[in-house]
């Protein structure tokens, strides 16, 4: 699949989209598909609304971030707990 129409059609049939910060999670959010955006870098801190890690742009997207910047083990552990 190499176009947004095809990816959007696929996403609408998924229970959840798990993605780093990219066009994929932005499309999922725009479609209202449940999404988990994972990152432990500073680019997502401003997007969190509150302690529930809700995304400022999309009600259907939750931000998963944990540990020090660049700590992939802590990030994967947090993602596993959420799933």
C-alpha positions as CSV (number, residue, x, y, z in Angstrom):
1,X,0.0,0.0,0.0
2,X,1.5,3.3,-1.0
3,X,-1.2,5.9,-0.7
4,X,-3.1,7.4,2.1
5,X,-6.5,6.2,0.8
6,X,-5.4,2.6,1.1
7,X,-3.8,3.1,4.5
8,X,-6.9,4.9,5.8
9,X,-9.1,2.0,4.6
10,X,-6.9,-0.5,6.4
11,X,-6.8,1.6,9.6
12,X,-10.5,1.8,9.8
13,X,-10.6,-2.0,10.3
14,X,-8.0,-2.1,13.1
15,X,-8.6,-2.1,16.8
16,X,-5.6,0.1,17.5
17,X,-2.7,1.7,15.6
18,X,0.7,1.7,17.4
19,X,3.2,4.1,15.9
20,X,6.0,6.6,16.7
21,X,5.3,10.2,15.9
22,X,4.7,10.1,12.1
23,X,2.1,10.6,9.4
24,X,0.7,7.2,10.3
25,X,-0.4,8.2,13.8
26,X,-1.6,11.6,12.6
27,X,-3.8,9.8,10.0
28,X,-5.2,7.4,12.6
29,X,-6.0,10.3,14.9
30,X,-7.7,12.2,12.0
31,X,-9.8,9.2,11.2
32,X,-10.8,8.7,14.9
33,X,-9.0,5.3,15.1
34,X,-7.6,4.4,18.5
35,X,-3.9,5.0,18.5
36,X,-0.9,4.7,20.8
37,X,1.8,7.2,20.0
38,X,5.1,6.1,21.5
39,X,8.1,8.3,22.1
40,X,10.4,9.3,24.9
41,X,11.8,12.4,23.3
42,X,10.7,15.9,23.9
43,X,8.7,16.2,20.7
44,X,5.5,14.8,22.4
45,X,5.6,16.4,25.8
46,X,3.7,19.5,24.7
47,X,1.0,17.3,23.1
48,X,-0.1,15.8,26.4
49,X,-3.3,17.4,27.8
50,X,-3.2,15.9,31.3
51,X,-2.0,13.0,33.4
52,X,-4.1,10.5,31.3
53,X,-1.6,11.2,28.4
54,X,-4.4,12.3,26.1
55,X,-3.3,13.9,22.9
56,X,-4.1,17.6,22.4
57,X,-5.1,17.0,18.7
58,X,-6.9,13.7,18.7
59,X,-9.2,12.2,21.3
60,X,-8.5,8.7,20.0
61,X,-4.7,8.9,20.5
62,X,-2.9,8.2,23.7
63,X,0.7,9.2,24.2
64,X,3.0,6.6,25.7
65,X,6.3,8.1,27.0
66,X,8.5,6.9,29.8
67,X,11.9,7.2,31.3
68,X,14.8,9.4,30.2
69,X,15.0,10.6,26.7
70,X,16.4,7.8,24.5
71,X,15.7,5.1,27.1
72,X,14.1,2.5,24.8
73,X,13.8,-0.2,27.4
74,X,11.6,2.0,29.6
75,X,9.5,3.0,26.6
76,X,8.9,-0.6,25.5
77,X,7.9,-1.6,29.1
78,X,5.4,1.3,29.2
79,X,4.0,0.3,25.9
80,X,3.7,-3.4,27.0
81,X,1.8,-2.3,30.1
82,X,-0.6,-0.2,28.0
83,X,-1.3,-3.0,25.6
